[in-house]
Amino acid sequence: MIQTQIETLTKKKITEIDFPEIDKLISTLSSDLNNGKITKKEILTMNQSFGQEFLENTIQGHGLRKPFGYSGDFLMIDKIYTFHTSPIEKFKIWDEYFHLQSAPKAVRNRKDYFKKIIKEKLNKYKKMNLMNVASGPARDLFELYEENKNCELNTVCIEMDENAIKYAENLNLKYLNKISFVHKNIFRHKEESKFDVIWSAGLFDYFDEKSFVLMLKKFKEWLNDNGEIIIGNFNEDHNPSRDYMEILGDWHLHHRTEIELKELAEKAGFNPNQIIIGKEKENVNLFLHIKN
Ligand SMILES: C[S@@+](CC[C@H](N)C(=O)[O-])C[C@H]1O[C@@H](n2cnc3c(N)ncnc32)[C@H](O)[C@@H]1O
């Protein structure tokens, strides 16, 4: 039985040789879940068989424990950005297995995607106002400011989790003259200023269609003439690590196709000629670009 196979795996000291077998087990569990042979609850119980020490000392465990109450918190994301691995030798290999998945690769790529776009715009426009919605650890900003020390970029981050803000402020201490953090749920946020770029990654894939469109309409009001909205969303047509995320990470997101993203932008009142879809190197994170 598959549960027994997983339990055996959790007791074993794994090596890289075991990775294909783990991939296969995850894929079997996913199809068993889809076919109703196993329930979501049984999978969550099975995940507990990894044991408390494992759950407290691996990124997979962080995903399952959700110490801040939700999936994809700032610390999880920063562990991805910094290639964090457990200091406990026997667990290190599990974090290495995690980092090999295409979703963490896509998350790292989206940081590079962000920096490249903002750098290009800074070269063109010299001075800009950026809104970063759901800024999380703000490592993307930290690296951007590190790599462009004298840039005239003012950033406002809207972030709902106070812990994320504390963490991001600490990381960006040197740049707090250029970055401000607003502790707010974006749905309740009112904004007086206008922005050249409104960027949000790792947020809209938690939204259903209605919230997605509602938020785009809000962003429209906050955008300068010639401004651009850029929204990241996981790709429905390509995410080889989706089973891993859902089965071993209990991390469920609204994946969307390029066409669906365009349709949502049109529902929010934008014209098709304003909309372009970009992607990072893994093609796992898509980016909806809307120009004013
Ligand atoms: C997956 S992280 C993404 C972080 C960052 N954008 C990145 O890509 O590195 C999601 C972040 O969204 C924040 N968040 C979720 N819902 C939010 C909301 N309604 N308003 C503001 N922030 C929100 C969470 O607190 C978390 O820090």
py3Dmol code that shows the C-alpha trace and the ligand (Angstrom):
import py3Dmol

protein = """\
ATOM      1  CA  MET A   1       0.000   0.000   0.000  1.00  0.00           C
ATOM      2  CA  ILE A   2       1.203   3.475  -0.859  1.00  0.00           C
ATOM      3  CA  GLN A   3       0.858   4.803   2.717  1.00  0.00           C
ATOM      4  CA  THR A   4       3.226   2.052   3.899  1.00  0.00           C
ATOM      5  CA  GLN A   5       5.704   2.959   1.147  1.00  0.00           C
ATOM      6  CA  ILE A   6       5.653   6.599   2.263  1.00  0.00           C
ATOM      7  CA  GLU A   7       6.056   5.638   5.918  1.00  0.00           C
ATOM      8  CA  THR A   8       9.052   3.447   5.028  1.00  0.00           C
ATOM      9  CA  LEU A   9      10.519   6.381   3.122  1.00  0.00           C
ATOM     10  CA  THR A  10      10.106   8.729   6.084  1.00  0.00           C
ATOM     11  CA  LYS A  11      12.117   6.361   8.308  1.00  0.00           C
ATOM     12  CA  LYS A  12      14.942   5.986   5.814  1.00  0.00           C
ATOM     13  CA  LYS A  13      18.100   8.075   5.285  1.00  0.00           C
ATOM     14  CA  ILE A  14      17.559   9.047   1.664  1.00  0.00           C
ATOM     15  CA  THR A  15      20.155   9.892  -0.993  1.00  0.00           C
ATOM     16  CA  GLU A  16      19.873  11.323  -4.497  1.00  0.00           C
ATOM     17  CA  ILE A  17      19.331   7.809  -5.804  1.00  0.00           C
ATOM     18  CA  ASP A  18      15.932   7.824  -4.086  1.00  0.00           C
ATOM     19  CA  PHE A  19      14.681  10.976  -5.843  1.00  0.00           C
ATOM     20  CA  PRO A  20      13.073   9.200  -8.853  1.00  0.00           C
ATOM     21  CA  GLU A  21      11.249   6.819  -6.482  1.00  0.00           C
ATOM     22  CA  ILE A  22       9.952   9.764  -4.427  1.00  0.00           C
ATOM     23  CA  ASP A  23       8.816  11.494  -7.653  1.00  0.00           C
ATOM     24  CA  LYS A  24       6.939   8.321  -8.588  1.00  0.00           C
ATOM     25  CA  LEU A  25       5.271   8.004  -5.178  1.00  0.00           C
ATOM     26  CA  ILE A  26       4.098  11.634  -5.312  1.00  0.00           C
ATOM     27  CA  SER A  27       2.704  11.136  -8.794  1.00  0.00           C
ATOM     28  CA  THR A  28       0.855   7.955  -7.727  1.00  0.00           C
ATOM     29  CA  LEU A  29      -0.561   9.740  -4.675  1.00  0.00           C
ATOM     30  CA  SER A  30      -1.746  12.579  -6.866  1.00  0.00           C
ATOM     31  CA  SER A  31      -3.609  10.301  -9.271  1.00  0.00           C
ATOM     32  CA  ASP A  32      -5.011   8.285  -6.323  1.00  0.00           C
ATOM     33  CA  LEU A  33      -6.321  11.566  -4.897  1.00  0.00           C
ATOM     34  CA  ASN A  34      -7.864  12.552  -8.227  1.00  0.00           C
ATOM     35  CA  ASN A  35      -9.461   9.104  -8.590  1.00  0.00           C
ATOM     36  CA  GLY A  36     -10.870   9.194  -5.059  1.00  0.00           C
ATOM     37  CA  LYS A  37      -8.708   6.254  -3.866  1.00  0.00           C
ATOM     38  CA  ILE A  38      -7.251   8.419  -1.110  1.00  0.00           C
ATOM     39  CA  THR A  39      -8.577  11.552   0.616  1.00  0.00           C
ATOM     40  CA  LYS A  40      -6.862  14.864   1.252  1.00  0.00           C
ATOM     41  CA  LYS A  41      -7.170  14.165   4.983  1.00  0.00           C
ATOM     42  CA  GLU A  42      -5.363  10.816   4.593  1.00  0.00           C
ATOM     43  CA  ILE A  43      -2.541  12.568   2.733  1.00  0.00           C
ATOM     44  CA  LEU A  44      -2.207  15.157   5.490  1.00  0.00           C
ATOM     45  CA  THR A  45      -2.114  12.366   8.102  1.00  0.00           C
ATOM     46  CA  MET A  46       0.472  10.519   6.023  1.00  0.00           C
ATOM     47  CA  ASN A  47       2.612  13.658   5.905  1.00  0.00           C
ATOM     48  CA  GLN A  48       2.678  13.685   9.704  1.00  0.00           C
ATOM     49  CA  SER A  49       4.502  10.335   9.605  1.00  0.00           C
ATOM     50  CA  PHE A  50       7.649  12.277   8.670  1.00  0.00           C
ATOM     51  CA  GLY A  51       7.768  13.126  12.393  1.00  0.00           C
ATOM     52  CA  GLN A  52       8.003  16.354  14.371  1.00  0.00           C
ATOM     53  CA  GLU A  53      11.782  16.757  14.040  1.00  0.00           C
ATOM     54  CA  PHE A  54      11.517  16.503  10.246  1.00  0.00           C
ATOM     55  CA  LEU A  55       8.577  18.907  10.127  1.00  0.00           C
ATOM     56  CA  GLU A  56      10.454  21.484  12.197  1.00  0.00           C
ATOM     57  CA  ASN A  57      13.698  21.251  10.271  1.00  0.00           C
ATOM     58  CA  THR A  58      12.878  21.009   6.564  1.00  0.00           C
ATOM     59  CA  ILE A  59      11.318  23.389   4.049  1.00  0.00           C
ATOM     60  CA  GLN A  60       8.745  20.713   3.261  1.00  0.00           C
ATOM     61  CA  GLY A  61       7.869  20.654   6.977  1.00  0.00           C
ATOM     62  CA  HIS A  62       7.630  24.457   7.033  1.00  0.00           C
ATOM     63  CA  GLY A  63       5.102  24.218   4.194  1.00  0.00           C
ATOM     64  CA  LEU A  64       3.052  21.658   6.092  1.00  0.00           C
ATOM     65  CA  ARG A  65       3.238  23.370   9.484  1.00  0.00           C
ATOM     66  CA  LYS A  66       2.387  26.860   8.152  1.00  0.00           C
ATOM     67  CA  PRO A  67       3.892  28.639  11.197  1.00  0.00           C
ATOM     68  CA  PHE A  68       2.410  31.997  10.116  1.00  0.00           C
ATOM     69  CA  GLY A  69      -0.985  30.497   9.327  1.00  0.00           C
ATOM     70  CA  TYR A  70      -0.807  30.389   5.513  1.00  0.00           C
ATOM     71  CA  SER A  71       1.120  28.761   2.652  1.00  0.00           C
ATOM     72  CA  GLY A  72       3.965  30.619   0.980  1.00  0.00           C
ATOM     73  CA  ASP A  73       4.861  32.905   3.887  1.00  0.00           C
ATOM     74  CA  PHE A  74       7.813  35.332   3.695  1.00  0.00           C
ATOM     75  CA  LEU A  75      10.202  32.910   5.433  1.00  0.00           C
ATOM     76  CA  MET A  76       9.350  30.019   3.138  1.00  0.00           C
ATOM     77  CA  ILE A  77       9.846  32.285   0.110  1.00  0.00           C
ATOM     78  CA  ASP A  78      13.134  33.594   1.461  1.00  0.00           C
ATOM     79  CA  LYS A  79      14.337  30.042   2.120  1.00  0.00           C
ATOM     80  CA  ILE A  80      13.694  29.440  -1.564  1.00  0.00           C
ATOM     81  CA  TYR A  81      15.546  32.612  -2.628  1.00  0.00           C
ATOM     82  CA  THR A  82      18.554  31.852  -0.433  1.00  0.00           C
ATOM     83  CA  PHE A  83      18.772  28.108  -1.234  1.00  0.00           C
ATOM     84  CA  HIS A  84      18.370  27.403   2.463  1.00  0.00           C
ATOM     85  CA  THR A  85      19.183  23.862   3.573  1.00  0.00           C
ATOM     86  CA  SER A  86      18.789  22.365   7.022  1.00  0.00           C
ATOM     87  CA  PRO A  87      21.862  22.498   9.270  1.00  0.00           C
ATOM     88  CA  ILE A  88      20.878  18.992  10.416  1.00  0.00           C
ATOM     89  CA  GLU A  89      22.762  16.653   8.104  1.00  0.00           C
ATOM     90  CA  LYS A  90      20.072  13.968   7.711  1.00  0.00           C
ATOM     91  CA  PHE A  91      17.485  16.560   6.617  1.00  0.00           C
ATOM     92  CA  LYS A  92      19.697  18.532   4.226  1.00  0.00           C
ATOM     93  CA  ILE A  93      19.017  16.110   1.392  1.00  0.00           C
ATOM     94  CA  TRP A  94      15.249  16.723   1.679  1.00  0.00           C
ATOM     95  CA  ASP A  95      15.801  20.476   1.243  1.00  0.00           C
ATOM     96  CA  GLU A  96      18.057  19.754  -1.731  1.00  0.00           C
ATOM     97  CA  TYR A  97      15.255  17.660  -3.203  1.00  0.00           C
ATOM     98  CA  PHE A  98      12.866  20.572  -2.583  1.00  0.00           C
ATOM     99  CA  HIS A  99      15.123  23.091  -4.364  1.00  0.00           C
ATOM    100  CA  LEU A 100      15.317  20.830  -7.430  1.00  0.00           C
ATOM    101  CA  GLN A 101      11.568  21.195  -8.019  1.00  0.00           C
ATOM    102  CA  SER A 102      10.523  23.501 -10.818  1.00  0.00           C
ATOM    103  CA  ALA A 103       8.286  25.673  -8.590  1.00  0.00           C
ATOM    104  CA  PRO A 104      11.128  26.900  -6.329  1.00  0.00           C
ATOM    105  CA  LYS A 105      13.226  27.408  -9.456  1.00  0.00           C
ATOM    106  CA  ALA A 106      10.418  29.533 -10.921  1.00  0.00           C
ATOM    107  CA  VAL A 107      10.178  31.557  -7.703  1.00  0.00           C
ATOM    108  CA  ARG A 108      13.912  32.289  -7.873  1.00  0.00           C
ATOM    109  CA  ASN A 109      13.563  33.165 -11.555  1.00  0.00           C
ATOM    110  CA  ARG A 110      10.757  35.600 -10.878  1.00  0.00           C
ATOM    111  CA  LYS A 111      13.095  37.633  -8.670  1.00  0.00           C
ATOM    112  CA  ASP A 112      15.473  37.945 -11.633  1.00  0.00           C
ATOM    113  CA  TYR A 113      12.561  38.717 -13.949  1.00  0.00           C
ATOM    114  CA  PHE A 114      11.498  41.554 -11.622  1.00  0.00           C
ATOM    115  CA  LYS A 115      14.998  43.020 -11.341  1.00  0.00           C
ATOM    116  CA  LYS A 116      15.573  42.909 -15.101  1.00  0.00           C
ATOM    117  CA  ILE A 117      12.338  44.721 -15.890  1.00  0.00           C
ATOM    118  CA  ILE A 118      12.785  47.433 -13.288  1.00  0.00           C
ATOM    119  CA  LYS A 119      16.428  47.987 -14.317  1.00  0.00           C
ATOM    120  CA  GLU A 120      15.407  48.391 -17.961  1.00  0.00           C
ATOM    121  CA  LYS A 121      12.715  50.866 -17.000  1.00  0.00           C
ATOM    122  CA  LEU A 122      15.102  52.791 -14.752  1.00  0.00           C
ATOM    123  CA  ASN A 123      17.541  53.096 -17.643  1.00  0.00           C
ATOM    124  CA  LYS A 124      14.754  54.519 -19.745  1.00  0.00           C
ATOM    125  CA  TYR A 125      12.839  56.725 -17.305  1.00  0.00           C
ATOM    126  CA  LYS A 126      15.580  57.450 -14.664  1.00  0.00           C
ATOM    127  CA  LYS A 127      13.060  58.217 -11.885  1.00  0.00           C
ATOM    128  CA  MET A 128      10.151  55.949 -10.943  1.00  0.00           C
ATOM    129  CA  ASN A 129       7.505  55.139  -8.373  1.00  0.00           C
ATOM    130  CA  LEU A 130       6.909  51.451  -7.746  1.00  0.00           C
ATOM    131  CA  MET A 131       4.147  49.759  -5.813  1.00  0.00           C
ATOM    132  CA  ASN A 132       5.002  46.221  -4.680  1.00  0.00           C
ATOM    133  CA  VAL A 133       1.866  44.424  -3.543  1.00  0.00           C
ATOM    134  CA  ALA A 134       2.366  41.518  -1.108  1.00  0.00           C
ATOM    135  CA  SER A 135       6.091  42.179  -0.787  1.00  0.00           C
ATOM    136  CA  GLY A 136       6.853  39.216   1.533  1.00  0.00           C
ATOM    137  CA  PRO A 137      10.571  39.110   2.408  1.00  0.00           C
ATOM    138  CA  ALA A 138      11.316  41.867  -0.184  1.00  0.00           C
ATOM    139  CA  ARG A 139      14.559  40.173  -1.201  1.00  0.00           C
ATOM    140  CA  ASP A 140      13.798  41.118  -4.807  1.00  0.00           C
ATOM    141  CA  LEU A 141      13.859  44.781  -3.731  1.00  0.00           C
ATOM    142  CA  PHE A 142      16.953  44.351  -1.609  1.00  0.00           C
ATOM    143  CA  GLU A 143      18.915  42.913  -4.535  1.00  0.00           C
ATOM    144  CA  LEU A 144      17.554  45.537  -6.903  1.00  0.00           C
ATOM    145  CA  TYR A 145      18.732  48.383  -4.644  1.00  0.00           C
ATOM    146  CA  GLU A 146      22.066  46.643  -3.988  1.00  0.00           C
ATOM    147  CA  GLU A 147      22.687  46.343  -7.709  1.00  0.00           C
ATOM    148  CA  ASN A 148      21.498  49.896  -8.510  1.00  0.00           C
ATOM    149  CA  LYS A 149      22.796  51.889  -5.551  1.00  0.00           C
ATOM    150  CA  ASN A 150      22.026  55.388  -6.820  1.00  0.00           C
ATOM    151  CA  CYS A 151      18.757  54.652  -8.535  1.00  0.00           C
ATOM    152  CA  GLU A 152      15.886  57.079  -8.164  1.00  0.00           C
ATOM    153  CA  LEU A 153      13.273  54.475  -7.402  1.00  0.00           C
ATOM    154  CA  ASN A 154      10.725  55.009  -4.659  1.00  0.00           C
ATOM    155  CA  THR A 155       8.853  51.906  -3.575  1.00  0.00           C
ATOM    156  CA  VAL A 156       5.704  51.470  -1.542  1.00  0.00           C
ATOM    157  CA  CYS A 157       5.082  47.911  -0.334  1.00  0.00           C
ATOM    158  CA  ILE A 158       1.619  46.834   0.750  1.00  0.00           C
ATOM    159  CA  GLU A 159       1.840  43.745   2.938  1.00  0.00           C
ATOM    160  CA  MET A 160      -0.725  42.106   5.188  1.00  0.00           C
ATOM    161  CA  ASP A 161       1.624  40.150   7.471  1.00  0.00           C
ATOM    162  CA  GLU A 162       3.336  42.251  10.128  1.00  0.00           C
ATOM    163  CA  ASN A 163       6.042  39.579  10.538  1.00  0.00           C
ATOM    164  CA  ALA A 164       6.861  39.837   6.845  1.00  0.00           C
ATOM    165  CA  ILE A 165       7.198  43.622   7.158  1.00  0.00           C
ATOM    166  CA  LYS A 166       9.556  43.337  10.153  1.00  0.00           C
ATOM    167  CA  TYR A 167      11.671  40.816   8.267  1.00  0.00           C
ATOM    168  CA  ALA A 168      11.700  42.874   5.047  1.00  0.00           C
ATOM    169  CA  GLU A 169      12.513  46.109   6.882  1.00  0.00           C
ATOM    170  CA  ASN A 170      15.417  44.442   8.601  1.00  0.00           C
ATOM    171  CA  LEU A 171      16.721  43.072   5.295  1.00  0.00           C
ATOM    172  CA  ASN A 172      16.329  46.449   3.580  1.00  0.00           C
ATOM    173  CA  LEU A 173      17.628  48.628   6.459  1.00  0.00           C
ATOM    174  CA  LYS A 174      20.044  50.447   4.129  1.00  0.00           C
ATOM    175  CA  TYR A 175      17.264  51.417   1.745  1.00  0.00           C
ATOM    176  CA  LEU A 176      14.453  52.484   4.029  1.00  0.00           C
ATOM    177  CA  ASN A 177      14.854  56.053   2.732  1.00  0.00           C
ATOM    178  CA  LYS A 178      13.537  54.686  -0.587  1.00  0.00           C
ATOM    179  CA  ILE A 179      11.179  51.932   0.559  1.00  0.00           C
ATOM    180  CA  SER A 180       8.127  52.282   2.752  1.00  0.00           C
ATOM    181  CA  PHE A 181       5.940  49.481   4.066  1.00  0.00           C
ATOM    182  CA  VAL A 182       2.205  49.740   4.595  1.00  0.00           C
ATOM    183  CA  HIS A 183       0.724  47.097   6.864  1.00  0.00           C
ATOM    184  CA  LYS A 184      -2.583  46.503   5.135  1.00  0.00           C
ATOM    185  CA  ASN A 185      -4.718  43.921   3.422  1.00  0.00           C
ATOM    186  CA  ILE A 186      -4.621  45.095  -0.215  1.00  0.00           C
ATOM    187  CA  PHE A 187      -8.410  44.726  -0.439  1.00  0.00           C
ATOM    188  CA  ARG A 188      -8.805  47.407   2.239  1.00  0.00           C
ATOM    189  CA  HIS A 189      -6.034  49.654   0.998  1.00  0.00           C
ATOM    190  CA  LYS A 190      -6.859  53.159  -0.257  1.00  0.00           C
ATOM    191  CA  GLU A 191      -4.209  54.904  -2.316  1.00  0.00           C
ATOM    192  CA  GLU A 192      -3.764  58.589  -3.119  1.00  0.00           C
ATOM    193  CA  SER A 193      -0.565  58.317  -5.196  1.00  0.00           C
ATOM    194  CA  LYS A 194      -0.029  57.031  -8.729  1.00  0.00           C
ATOM    195  CA  PHE A 195       2.667  54.574  -9.757  1.00  0.00           C
ATOM    196  CA  ASP A 196       4.784  53.873 -12.834  1.00  0.00           C
ATOM    197  CA  VAL A 197       4.865  50.167 -12.051  1.00  0.00           C
ATOM    198  CA  ILE A 198       2.522  48.094  -9.914  1.00  0.00           C
ATOM    199  CA  TRP A 199       4.114  44.688  -9.343  1.00  0.00           C
ATOM    200  CA  SER A 200       2.641  41.717  -7.572  1.00  0.00           C
ATOM    201  CA  ALA A 201       4.003  38.164  -7.557  1.00  0.00           C
ATOM    202  CA  GLY A 202       2.849  35.298  -5.370  1.00  0.00           C
ATOM    203  CA  LEU A 203      -0.524  36.867  -4.595  1.00  0.00           C
ATOM    204  CA  PHE A 204      -2.974  36.643  -7.485  1.00  0.00           C
ATOM    205  CA  ASP A 205      -2.648  32.856  -7.640  1.00  0.00           C
ATOM    206  CA  TYR A 206      -4.406  32.800  -4.261  1.00  0.00           C
ATOM    207  CA  PHE A 207      -7.347  34.770  -5.733  1.00  0.00           C
ATOM    208  CA  ASP A 208     -10.488  33.446  -7.352  1.00  0.00           C
ATOM    209  CA  GLU A 209     -11.606  35.143 -10.592  1.00  0.00           C
ATOM    210  CA  LYS A 210     -13.808  37.710  -8.883  1.00  0.00           C
ATOM    211  CA  SER A 211     -11.035  38.938  -6.563  1.00  0.00           C
ATOM    212  CA  PHE A 212      -8.516  38.889  -9.415  1.00  0.00           C
ATOM    213  CA  VAL A 213     -10.655  41.216 -11.552  1.00  0.00           C
ATOM    214  CA  LEU A 214     -11.612  43.436  -8.622  1.00  0.00           C
ATOM    215  CA  MET A 215      -7.969  43.943  -7.718  1.00  0.00           C
ATOM    216  CA  LEU A 216      -6.951  44.716 -11.307  1.00  0.00           C
ATOM    217  CA  LYS A 217      -9.638  47.403 -11.409  1.00  0.00           C
ATOM    218  CA  LYS A 218      -8.176  48.937  -8.237  1.00  0.00           C
ATOM    219  CA  PHE A 219      -4.672  48.857  -9.695  1.00  0.00           C
ATOM    220  CA  LYS A 220      -5.965  50.643 -12.793  1.00  0.00           C
ATOM    221  CA  GLU A 221      -6.910  53.629 -10.629  1.00  0.00           C
ATOM    222  CA  TRP A 222      -3.415  53.767  -9.127  1.00  0.00           C
ATOM    223  CA  LEU A 223      -1.490  53.626 -12.407  1.00  0.00           C
ATOM    224  CA  ASN A 224       0.259  56.594 -14.049  1.00  0.00           C
ATOM    225  CA  ASP A 225      -0.173  57.377 -17.727  1.00  0.00           C
ATOM    226  CA  ASN A 226       2.445  55.171 -19.434  1.00  0.00           C
ATOM    227  CA  GLY A 227       2.521  53.002 -16.300  1.00  0.00           C
ATOM    228  CA  GLU A 228       2.516  49.201 -16.242  1.00  0.00           C
ATOM    229  CA  ILE A 229       0.863  46.566 -14.078  1.00  0.00           C
ATOM    230  CA  ILE A 230       2.739  43.252 -13.789  1.00  0.00           C
ATOM    231  CA  ILE A 231       1.085  40.265 -12.104  1.00  0.00           C
ATOM    232  CA  GLY A 232       2.709  36.869 -11.549  1.00  0.00           C
ATOM    233  CA  ASN A 233       0.613  33.694 -11.676  1.00  0.00           C
ATOM    234  CA  PHE A 234       1.473  29.974 -11.793  1.00  0.00           C
ATOM    235  CA  ASN A 235       1.013  28.407 -15.229  1.00  0.00           C
ATOM    236  CA  GLU A 236      -1.895  25.952 -15.627  1.00  0.00           C
ATOM    237  CA  ASP A 237      -0.260  24.501 -18.749  1.00  0.00           C
ATOM    238  CA  HIS A 238       3.125  23.850 -17.194  1.00  0.00           C
ATOM    239  CA  ASN A 239       4.123  23.113 -13.624  1.00  0.00           C
ATOM    240  CA  PRO A 240       5.915  19.766 -13.330  1.00  0.00           C
ATOM    241  CA  SER A 241       6.133  20.235  -9.556  1.00  0.00           C
ATOM    242  CA  ARG A 242       2.434  20.859  -8.967  1.00  0.00           C
ATOM    243  CA  ASP A 243       1.971  17.375  -7.470  1.00  0.00           C
ATOM    244  CA  TYR A 244       4.915  17.936  -5.137  1.00  0.00           C
ATOM    245  CA  MET A 245       3.492  21.300  -4.016  1.00  0.00           C
ATOM    246  CA  GLU A 246       0.024  19.915  -3.388  1.00  0.00           C
ATOM    247  CA  ILE A 247       0.854  16.457  -1.996  1.00  0.00           C
ATOM    248  CA  LEU A 248       4.016  17.001   0.058  1.00  0.00           C
ATOM    249  CA  GLY A 249       3.612  20.737   0.622  1.00  0.00           C
ATOM    250  CA  ASP A 250      -0.156  21.197   1.000  1.00  0.00           C
ATOM    251  CA  TRP A 251       0.300  24.307  -1.163  1.00  0.00           C
ATOM    252  CA  HIS A 252      -2.681  24.866  -3.456  1.00  0.00           C
ATOM    253  CA  LEU A 253      -2.759  27.717  -5.948  1.00  0.00           C
ATOM    254  CA  HIS A 254      -5.016  28.862  -8.758  1.00  0.00           C
ATOM    255  CA  HIS A 255      -2.924  27.989 -11.789  1.00  0.00           C
ATOM    256  CA  ARG A 256      -3.952  29.882 -14.958  1.00  0.00           C
ATOM    257  CA  THR A 257      -3.311  29.695 -18.687  1.00  0.00           C
ATOM    258  CA  GLU A 258      -2.082  32.616 -20.795  1.00  0.00           C
ATOM    259  CA  ILE A 259      -5.544  32.887 -22.323  1.00  0.00           C
ATOM    260  CA  GLU A 260      -7.248  32.932 -18.917  1.00  0.00           C
ATOM    261  CA  LEU A 261      -4.950  35.718 -17.726  1.00  0.00           C
ATOM    262  CA  LYS A 262      -5.728  37.795 -20.809  1.00  0.00           C
ATOM    263  CA  GLU A 263      -9.464  37.211 -20.348  1.00  0.00           C
ATOM    264  CA  LEU A 264      -9.290  38.344 -16.712  1.00  0.00           C
ATOM    265  CA  ALA A 265      -7.498  41.541 -17.741  1.00  0.00           C
ATOM    266  CA  GLU A 266     -10.176  42.185 -20.360  1.00  0.00           C
ATOM    267  CA  LYS A 267     -12.891  41.584 -17.750  1.00  0.00           C
ATOM    268  CA  ALA A 268     -11.211  44.300 -15.667  1.00  0.00           C
ATOM    269  CA  GLY A 269     -11.687  46.719 -18.552  1.00  0.00           C
ATOM    270  CA  PHE A 270      -8.348  46.614 -20.374  1.00  0.00           C
ATOM    271  CA  ASN A 271      -8.043  46.355 -24.158  1.00  0.00           C
ATOM    272  CA  PRO A 272      -6.353  43.313 -25.738  1.00  0.00           C
ATOM    273  CA  ASN A 273      -3.683  45.587 -27.246  1.00  0.00           C
ATOM    274  CA  GLN A 274      -2.614  46.658 -23.732  1.00  0.00           C
ATOM    275  CA  ILE A 275      -1.956  43.081 -22.616  1.00  0.00           C
ATOM    276  CA  ILE A 276       1.159  40.924 -23.022  1.00  0.00           C
ATOM    277  CA  ILE A 277       2.059  37.656 -21.267  1.00  0.00           C
ATOM    278  CA  GLY A 278       5.643  37.054 -20.175  1.00  0.00           C
ATOM    279  CA  LYS A 279       7.233  34.020 -18.538  1.00  0.00           C
ATOM    280  CA  GLU A 280      10.352  33.162 -16.583  1.00  0.00           C
ATOM    281  CA  LYS A 281      12.857  30.562 -17.797  1.00  0.00           C
ATOM    282  CA  GLU A 282      11.046  27.544 -16.305  1.00  0.00           C
ATOM    283  CA  ASN A 283       7.726  28.625 -17.895  1.00  0.00           C
ATOM    284  CA  VAL A 284       6.091  27.829 -14.525  1.00  0.00           C
ATOM    285  CA  ASN A 285       5.379  31.440 -13.541  1.00  0.00           C
ATOM    286  CA  LEU A 286       3.543  33.574 -16.099  1.00  0.00           C
ATOM    287  CA  PHE A 287       3.398  37.363 -15.926  1.00  0.00           C
ATOM    288  CA  LEU A 288       0.427  39.381 -17.007  1.00  0.00           C
ATOM    289  CA  HIS A 289       1.702  42.757 -18.275  1.00  0.00           C
ATOM    290  CA  ILE A 290      -0.821  45.536 -18.784  1.00  0.00           C
ATOM    291  CA  LYS A 291       0.343  48.873 -20.156  1.00  0.00           C
ATOM    292  CA  ASN A 292      -1.658  52.047 -19.725  1.00  0.00           C
TER     293      ASN A 292
END
"""
ligand_1 = """\
27
LIG
C 4.086 34.053 -1.695
S 4.471 35.525 -0.812
C 5.102 36.522 -2.111
C 6.159 37.493 -1.651
C 6.821 38.338 -2.736
N 5.880 39.011 -3.588
C 7.773 37.516 -3.575
O 7.418 37.140 -4.695
O 8.884 37.286 -3.113
C 2.860 36.149 -0.508
C 2.781 37.361 0.418
O 1.488 37.940 0.227
C 1.043 38.489 1.437
N -0.409 38.656 1.291
C -1.338 37.678 1.127
N -2.555 38.203 1.001
C -2.422 39.556 1.062
C -3.329 40.654 0.989
N -4.630 40.444 0.827
N -2.840 41.902 1.105
C -1.507 42.119 1.289
N -0.604 41.117 1.370
C -1.049 39.854 1.261
C 1.480 37.457 2.445
O 1.500 37.982 3.743
C 2.863 37.057 1.901
O 3.878 37.834 2.478
"""
view = py3Dmol.view(width=600, height=400)
view.addModel(protein, "pdb")
view.setStyle({"model": 0}, {"cartoon": {"style": "trace"}})
view.addModel(ligand_1, "xyz")
view.setStyle({"model": 1}, {"stick": {}})
view.zoomTo()
view.show()
